[in-house]
Amino acid sequence: MNLKLLVTIGFLTTFAIANPSNAENPAHVQQLLTTGECPSCDLQGANLENTHLIGADLRGANLIGASLIGANLEGADLTNAKLENANLTASFLTNSSLNQADLDQANLTAATVIDADVSGASMTDLNLTNAIIHHTGIGVGGSD
């Protein structure tokens, strides 16, 4: 009986590790990489490092915890996108739309953000170390 229990626990543990509940939808990742369009897609935790997503339609996409290190998101539409805890280190967000996006705790270390629209975006605890930000409503500094 103990052997049966041990085998069952081993199986369930393997299944849980192989199928994390907070992983991206692989079909959505493929759709984005193939078409450049993936509105409302589940890309949570996706590895999109060094991808060329110029002009991508990611309106309302779930990118929570996604790795976008070195991604080129120039002109991308990220309106209403969820980018909480996303890693945007060294990414390019020039002329991107981040209207109403959730950027809480996003890592924008060494990112280039020029002429991006961040109207209504939530931006609590951003990491802006060495970021280049021009003509964008993101400020650096403390409260008065």
VMD Tcl script that draws the C-alpha trace (Angstrom):
set ca {
  {0.00 0.00 0.00}
  {2.84 2.43 0.78}
  {4.41 1.70 -2.60}
  {1.15 2.58 -4.34}
  {0.95 5.87 -2.42}
  {4.58 6.67 -3.22}
  {4.07 6.01 -6.94}
  {0.94 8.19 -6.96}
  {2.74 11.06 -5.22}
  {5.67 10.74 -7.64}
  {3.32 10.84 -10.63}
  {1.43 13.87 -9.34}
  {4.65 15.73 -8.53}
  {6.01 15.08 -12.02}
  {2.73 16.19 -13.59}
  {2.67 19.40 -11.55}
  {6.25 20.28 -12.50}
  {5.74 19.52 -16.19}
  {2.52 21.55 -16.40}
  {2.86 24.73 -14.36}
  {-0.46 26.48 -13.93}
  {0.93 29.94 -14.70}
  {2.56 29.13 -18.02}
  {1.91 30.73 -21.36}
  {-0.34 29.18 -23.96}
  {2.11 27.75 -26.57}
  {-0.42 28.29 -29.38}
  {-0.60 31.98 -28.43}
  {3.21 32.30 -28.45}
  {3.32 30.73 -31.92}
  {0.51 33.01 -33.13}
  {2.40 36.08 -31.92}
  {5.70 35.02 -33.47}
  {4.05 34.07 -36.76}
  {1.57 36.91 -37.27}
  {2.67 39.70 -34.92}
  {-0.88 39.81 -33.62}
  {-2.10 38.31 -30.38}
  {-4.69 40.52 -28.69}
  {-5.97 39.16 -25.37}
  {-3.52 36.26 -25.56}
  {-2.19 34.33 -22.57}
  {1.55 34.93 -22.65}
  {2.07 34.79 -18.89}
  {5.65 33.83 -18.11}
  {6.51 33.48 -21.82}
  {10.14 33.64 -22.92}
  {10.11 36.30 -25.63}
  {13.73 37.35 -25.24}
  {15.34 39.12 -28.20}
  {12.19 38.84 -30.31}
  {11.32 41.35 -33.02}
  {7.77 42.43 -32.20}
  {7.77 45.71 -34.11}
  {4.19 46.95 -34.43}
  {2.81 43.87 -32.65}
  {-0.84 43.90 -31.57}
  {-0.77 42.83 -27.92}
  {-3.85 44.72 -26.74}
  {-5.14 43.18 -23.52}
  {-2.50 40.43 -23.55}
  {-1.46 38.74 -20.32}
  {2.31 39.18 -20.15}
  {2.61 38.88 -16.38}
  {6.11 37.69 -15.54}
  {7.07 37.39 -19.21}
  {10.72 37.72 -20.20}
  {11.03 40.37 -22.89}
  {14.75 40.98 -22.41}
  {16.13 42.69 -25.51}
  {12.76 42.54 -27.29}
  {12.04 45.14 -29.94}
  {8.51 46.41 -29.23}
  {8.79 49.59 -31.32}
  {5.32 50.75 -32.30}
  {3.67 47.82 -30.50}
  {0.15 48.24 -29.16}
  {0.16 47.09 -25.54}
  {-3.06 48.90 -24.59}
  {-4.59 47.27 -21.49}
  {-1.78 44.67 -21.42}
  {-0.82 43.09 -18.12}
  {2.94 43.48 -17.73}
  {3.24 43.03 -13.96}
  {6.67 41.68 -13.03}
  {7.62 41.48 -16.71}
  {11.33 41.70 -17.49}
  {11.80 44.35 -20.17}
  {15.55 44.77 -19.61}
  {17.24 46.36 -22.66}
  {13.96 46.31 -24.59}
  {12.88 48.95 -27.10}
  {9.47 50.57 -26.53}
  {9.79 53.54 -28.88}
  {6.42 54.80 -30.18}
  {4.62 52.03 -28.29}
  {1.15 52.35 -26.81}
  {0.93 51.35 -23.16}
  {-2.45 53.00 -22.50}
  {-4.10 51.55 -19.39}
  {-1.35 48.89 -19.19}
  {-0.34 47.39 -15.85}
  {3.41 47.87 -15.53}
  {3.57 47.37 -11.76}
  {6.98 46.00 -10.71}
  {8.14 45.72 -14.32}
  {11.89 45.71 -14.90}
  {12.86 48.37 -17.45}
  {16.58 48.31 -16.69}
  {18.49 49.76 -19.67}
  {15.27 49.90 -21.72}
  {14.77 52.56 -24.37}
  {11.36 54.24 -24.04}
  {10.85 57.17 -26.41}
  {7.53 58.74 -27.40}
  {5.56 55.95 -25.72}
  {1.98 56.62 -24.65}
  {1.48 55.57 -21.02}
  {-1.86 57.34 -20.44}
  {-3.66 55.71 -17.51}
  {-0.99 53.05 -17.06}
  {-0.25 51.68 -13.60}
  {3.47 52.01 -12.89}
  {4.14 51.15 -9.24}
  {7.69 50.10 -8.31}
  {9.21 50.23 -11.78}
  {12.90 49.44 -12.08}
  {14.26 52.19 -14.33}
  {17.99 51.68 -13.71}
  {19.92 53.08 -16.69}
  {16.72 53.36 -18.75}
  {16.57 55.93 -21.54}
  {13.20 57.69 -21.32}
  {12.24 60.66 -23.49}
  {8.89 62.27 -24.33}
  {7.07 59.69 -22.22}
  {5.03 60.23 -19.05}
  {7.35 58.21 -16.83}
  {9.13 60.23 -14.19}
  {12.13 59.37 -12.08}
  {12.33 60.69 -8.56}
  {10.67 60.69 -5.17}
  {7.67 62.46 -3.74}
  {7.88 65.99 -2.33}
}
mol new
graphics top color blue
foreach p $ca { graphics top sphere $p radius 0.5 }
foreach p [lrange $ca 0 end-1] q [lrange $ca 1 end] { graphics top cylinder $p $q radius 0.2 }
display resetview
